[in-house]
């Protein structure tokens, strides 16, 4: 795997707001190049349950579960989290708790975070992030 998809990438994908992103995710990668993680799934499920179209949105998250490798927050991620959070705190970098968890999973698995919120990940030491947003 090479890339860990952030929550906002999936939201844009399912909303069809970015046709190029959707096409890239649908056809541009081998199945083993992309992953998501339990933290992202938790955020997506929460958003689905808060929406007006609960069933449809929960089914969309279920499709991710059926097609994507799902990484967990394991011991290596916990160690990466502590290191990243400590360094970010020393630098005074902003830290969103969920983004720190996603970043730690990416670092522990040597992956690039794909996000539309580079400002959340770029200040974090050791985290590689890029945006695929085209509009």
PASEBA-1860 file (N, C-alpha, C; in nm, 3 decimals):
! residues 135
1> XXXXXXXX> 0.083/-0.119/0.000/0.000/0.000/0.000/0.087/0.125/0.000 ~ 0.033/0.228/-0.060/0.106/0.354/-0.067/0.032/0.471/-0.004 ~ -0.101/0.466/-0.006/-0.180/0.581/0.034/-0.286/0.544/0.138 ~ -0.305/0.636/0.233/-0.411/0.623/0.333/-0.509/0.738/0.308 ~ -0.633/0.704/0.277/-0.732/0.806/0.243/-0.796/0.864/0.368 ~ -0.798/0.995/0.376/-0.857/1.068/0.487/-1.008/1.076/0.470 ~ -1.076/1.109/0.576/-1.221/1.116/0.578/-1.275/1.209/0.470 ~ -1.215/1.326/0.456/-1.270/1.423/0.363/-1.258/1.378/0.217
9> XXXXXXXX> -1.163/1.293/0.186/-1.152/1.238/0.050/-1.273/1.151/0.021 ~ -1.310/1.067/0.117/-1.428/0.981/0.098/-1.556/1.064/0.088 ~ -1.566/1.169/0.167/-1.686/1.253/0.162/-1.700/1.316/0.024 ~ -1.592/1.369/-0.030/-1.595/1.427/-0.164/-1.626/1.318/-0.267 ~ -1.567/1.201/-0.250/-1.592/1.089/-0.342/-1.740/1.054/-0.346 ~ -1.801/1.034/-0.230/-1.941/0.993/-0.227/-2.038/1.104/-0.267 ~ -1.998/1.227/-0.251/-2.086/1.337/-0.290/-2.076/1.367/-0.439 ~ -1.979/1.306/-0.505/-1.956/1.327/-0.650/-1.925/1.471/-0.683
17> XXXXXXXX> -1.867/1.544/-0.588/-1.833/1.685/-0.612/-1.708/1.702/-0.695 ~ -1.631/1.597/-0.712/-1.506/1.606/-0.786/-1.497/1.483/-0.877 ~ -1.540/1.500/-1.001/-1.547/1.388/-1.095/-1.409/1.328/-1.121 ~ -1.306/1.411/-1.126/-1.171/1.360/-1.152/-1.121/1.275/-1.035 ~ -1.149/1.321/-0.913/-1.110/1.241/-0.796/-1.183/1.108/-0.798 ~ -1.312/1.112/-0.825/-1.392/0.989/-0.829/-1.336/0.893/-0.933 ~ -1.306/0.942/-1.052/-1.251/0.857/-1.158/-1.115/0.801/-1.118 ~ -1.034/0.884/-1.054/-0.901/0.839/-1.012/-0.911/0.726/-0.910
25> XXXXXXXX> -1.001/0.739/-0.815/-1.017/0.634/-0.715/-1.082/0.510/-0.773 ~ -1.172/0.527/-0.866/-1.241/0.412/-0.926/-1.150/0.331/-1.017 ~ -1.061/0.398/-1.088/-0.986/0.326/-1.191/-0.835/0.341/-1.186 ~ -0.785/0.433/-1.106/-0.645/0.467/-1.117/-0.547/0.389/-1.032 ~ -0.593/0.292/-0.951/-0.502/0.227/-0.859/-0.532/0.079/-0.849 ~ -0.427/0.002/-0.824/-0.446/-0.137/-0.787/-0.507/-0.140/-0.648 ~ -0.581/-0.245/-0.619/-0.650/-0.255/-0.491/-0.555/-0.247/-0.372 ~ -0.432/-0.291/-0.389/-0.339/-0.291/-0.275/-0.264/-0.160/-0.257
33> XXXXXXXX> -0.294/-0.059/-0.337/-0.225/0.069/-0.324/-0.296/0.167/-0.231 ~ -0.424/0.146/-0.208/-0.504/0.236/-0.125/-0.553/0.164/-0.001 ~ -0.562/0.239/0.107/-0.620/0.186/0.230/-0.695/0.297/0.299 ~ -0.775/0.259/0.394/-0.835/0.354/0.485/-0.814/0.297/0.625 ~ -0.864/0.362/0.725/-0.838/0.313/0.861/-0.963/0.322/0.947 ~ -0.957/0.257/1.061/-1.072/0.251/1.150/-1.114/0.390/1.199 ~ -1.020/0.481/1.213/-1.053/0.617/1.256/-1.139/0.685/1.150 ~ -1.100/0.671/1.025/-1.178/0.729/0.914/-1.316/0.665/0.907
41> XXXXXXXX> -1.322/0.534/0.923/-1.451/0.465/0.919/-1.541/0.517/1.032 ~ -1.485/0.535/1.150/-1.563/0.589/1.262/-1.619/0.727/1.228 ~ -1.536/0.814/1.171/-1.582/0.948/1.134/-1.690/0.941/1.026 ~ -1.671/0.854/0.928/-1.769/0.842/0.820/-1.902/0.787/0.872 ~ -1.896/0.688/0.959/-2.019/0.632/1.014/-2.093/0.734/1.100 ~ -2.021/0.810/1.178/-2.084/0.916/1.257/-2.153/1.016/1.165 ~ -2.083/1.060/1.061/-2.143/1.155/0.966/-2.266/1.095/0.899 ~ -2.258/0.968/0.864/-2.373/0.901/0.801/-2.493/0.899/0.894
49> XXXXXXXX> -2.468/0.871/1.021/-2.578/0.865/1.117/-2.637/1.003/1.147 ~ -2.561/1.107/1.127/-2.608/1.243/1.148/-2.680/1.301/1.026 ~ -2.673/1.232/0.915/-2.727/1.285/0.789/-2.877/1.257/0.775 ~ -2.936/1.322/0.677/-3.078/1.299/0.646/-3.099/1.169/0.569 ~ -2.994/1.115/0.512/-3.002/0.992/0.434/-2.917/0.884/0.500 ~ -2.952/0.852/0.623/-2.874/0.761/0.706/-2.846/0.627/0.638 ~ -2.949/0.561/0.594/-2.932/0.427/0.536/-2.842/0.429/0.414 ~ -2.867/0.523/0.325/-2.786/0.531/0.203/-2.640/0.557/0.237
57> XXXXXXXX> -2.616/0.646/0.332/-2.478/0.681/0.366/-2.408/0.570/0.444 ~ -2.479/0.500/0.530/-2.419/0.385/0.598/-2.384/0.276/0.496 ~ -2.469/0.257/0.398/-2.440/0.159/0.292/-2.315/0.200/0.214 ~ -2.296/0.328/0.191/-2.176/0.375/0.122/-2.051/0.342/0.204 ~ -2.057/0.361/0.334/-1.944/0.324/0.420/-1.922/0.174/0.417 ~ -2.029/0.097/0.416/-2.017/-0.048/0.407/-1.945/-0.091/0.279 ~ -1.965/-0.016/0.170/-1.894/-0.048/0.045/-1.744/-0.029/0.061 ~ -1.704/0.073/0.138/-1.562/0.092/0.166/-1.508/-0.030/0.241
65> XXXXXXXX> -1.583/-0.072/0.341/-1.540/-0.187/0.422/-1.524/-0.311/0.337 ~ -1.604/-0.323/0.233/-1.599/-0.442/0.147/-1.487/-0.435/0.044 ~ -1.439/-0.315/0.013/-1.345/-0.303/-0.099/-1.206/-0.254/-0.061 ~ -1.190/-0.193/0.055/-1.063/-0.133/0.093/-0.998/-0.209/0.208 ~ -0.866/-0.220/0.205/-0.798/-0.267/0.326/-0.823/-0.164/0.438 ~ -0.853/-0.211/0.556/-0.881/-0.123/0.670/-0.770/-0.143/0.773 ~ -0.694/-0.038/0.798/-0.585/-0.044/0.895/-0.636/-0.003/1.032 ~ -0.579/-0.062/1.135/-0.622/-0.032/1.271/-0.516/0.051/1.345
73> XXXXXXXX> -0.558/0.107/1.455/-0.467/0.179/1.543/-0.405/0.075/1.636 ~ -0.286/0.028/1.599/-0.219/-0.078/1.673/-0.103/-0.022/1.755 ~ -0.021/-0.111/1.809/0.090/-0.068/1.894/0.188/0.023/1.820 ~ 0.220/-0.010/1.695/0.311/0.075/1.619/0.250/0.213/1.595 ~ 0.121/0.218/1.570/0.054/0.347/1.553/0.053/0.425/1.684 ~ 0.036/0.356/1.796/0.037/0.423/1.927/0.173/0.487/1.952 ~ 0.280/0.417/1.918/0.414/0.473/1.935/0.435/0.593/1.842 ~ 0.389/0.581/1.717/0.400/0.693/1.622/0.319/0.812/1.671
81> XXXXXXXX> 0.200/0.786/1.724/0.114/0.891/1.777/0.186/0.971/1.886 ~ 0.246/0.900/1.980/0.313/0.968/2.090/0.427/1.057/2.038 ~ 0.503/1.006/1.944/0.615/1.081/1.888/0.566/1.204/1.811 ~ 0.464/1.184/1.727/0.410/1.294/1.647/0.348/1.401/1.736 ~ 0.270/1.357/1.832/0.202/1.454/1.920/0.302/1.533/2.004 ~ 0.404/1.464/2.055/0.507/1.532/2.134/0.578/1.637/2.050 ~ 0.620/1.599/1.929/0.692/1.693/1.843/0.603/1.810/1.802 ~ 0.477/1.781/1.771/0.384/1.888/1.733/0.362/1.985/1.850
89> XXXXXXXX> 0.349/1.930/1.970/0.329/2.016/2.088/0.451/2.104/2.112 ~ 0.569/2.049/2.094/0.692/2.127/2.114/0.704/2.241/2.013 ~ 0.652/2.219/1.893/0.656/2.320/1.787/0.538/2.417/1.794 ~ 0.439/2.383/1.873/0.318/2.464/1.879/0.228/2.443/1.759 ~ 0.245/2.330/1.691/0.163/2.300/1.572/0.021/2.264/1.615 ~ -0.078/2.306/1.536/-0.216/2.270/1.568/-0.236/2.118/1.558 ~ -0.317/2.065/1.647/-0.337/1.920/1.646/-0.484/1.886/1.663 ~ -0.543/1.833/1.559/-0.678/1.780/1.566/-0.665/1.635/1.612
97> XXXXXXXX> -0.735/1.595/1.718/-0.718/1.460/1.774/-0.737/1.347/1.672 ~ -0.840/1.357/1.590/-0.865/1.250/1.492/-0.756/1.249/1.384 ~ -0.713/1.367/1.342/-0.607/1.373/1.241/-0.476/1.318/1.295 ~ -0.449/1.340/1.423/-0.329/1.281/1.484/-0.334/1.128/1.478 ~ -0.450/1.071/1.504/-0.465/0.925/1.499/-0.445/0.874/1.356 ~ -0.505/0.943/1.259/-0.490/0.904/1.119/-0.343/0.917/1.077 ~ -0.281/1.027/1.116/-0.139/1.048/1.083/-0.052/0.938/1.143 ~ -0.080/0.899/1.264/-0.001/0.793/1.329/-0.015/0.661/1.256
105> XXXXXXXX> -0.135/0.629/1.213/-0.155/0.504/1.137/-0.079/0.512/1.005 ~ -0.079/0.627/0.940/-0.005/0.643/0.815/0.145/0.625/0.838 ~ 0.197/0.690/0.939/0.341/0.680/0.968/0.379/0.536/1.004 ~ 0.299/0.472/1.087/0.328/0.335/1.129/0.329/0.238/1.012 ~ 0.255/0.271/0.906/0.247/0.183/0.790/0.320/0.239/0.668 ~ 0.399/0.345/0.688/0.478/0.410/0.583/0.392/0.449/0.463 ~ 0.281/0.520/0.491/0.188/0.562/0.388/0.179/0.713/0.378 ~ 0.137/0.761/0.264/0.109/0.902/0.241/-0.039/0.924/0.269
113> XXXXXXXX> -0.071/1.023/0.350/-0.211/1.058/0.376/-0.261/1.140/0.258 ~ -0.371/1.096/0.200/-0.437/1.174/0.095/-0.552/1.247/0.162 ~ -0.547/1.380/0.156/-0.641/1.464/0.229/-0.667/1.593/0.153 ~ -0.777/1.656/0.182/-0.803/1.789/0.129/-0.768/1.895/0.234 ~ -0.718/1.851/0.348/-0.679/1.941/0.457/-0.529/1.929/0.485 ~ -0.450/1.970/0.390/-0.305/1.962/0.407/-0.258/2.039/0.530 ~ -0.328/2.146/0.563/-0.287/2.227/0.678/-0.297/2.149/0.810 ~ -0.377/2.043/0.812/-0.388/1.960/0.932/-0.273/1.861/0.944
121> XXXXXXXX> -0.215/1.822/0.832/-0.114/1.716/0.833/0.028/1.765/0.807 ~ 0.044/1.868/0.724/0.179/1.913/0.691/0.262/1.958/0.810 ~ 0.204/2.021/0.914/0.286/2.061/1.028/0.330/1.943/1.116 ~ 0.273/1.826/1.093/0.305/1.712/1.180/0.434/1.646/1.135 ~ 0.531/1.633/1.224/0.661/1.578/1.187/0.652/1.432/1.143 ~ 0.720/1.404/1.033/0.726/1.266/0.984/0.607/1.222/0.902 ~ 0.508/1.310/0.887/0.386/1.276/0.814/0.398/1.329/0.672 ~ 0.373/1.240/0.577/0.369/1.279/0.437/0.222/1.290/0.396
129> XXXXXXX> 0.188/1.401/0.330/0.048/1.422/0.290/0.044/1.490/0.154 ~ -0.061/1.458/0.080/-0.084/1.525/-0.047/-0.233/1.535/-0.072 ~ -0.269/1.631/-0.157/-0.409/1.652/-0.192/-0.431/1.610/-0.336 ~ -0.540/1.541/-0.359/-0.579/1.502/-0.495/-0.700/1.582/-0.542 ~ -0.738/1.682/-0.467/-0.856/1.761/-0.501/-0.829/1.838/-0.629 ~ -0.923/1.833/-0.721/-0.904/1.901/-0.850/-0.995/2.022/-0.865 ~ -1.088/2.039/-0.775/-1.172/2.159/-0.786/-1.200/2.217/-0.650
END
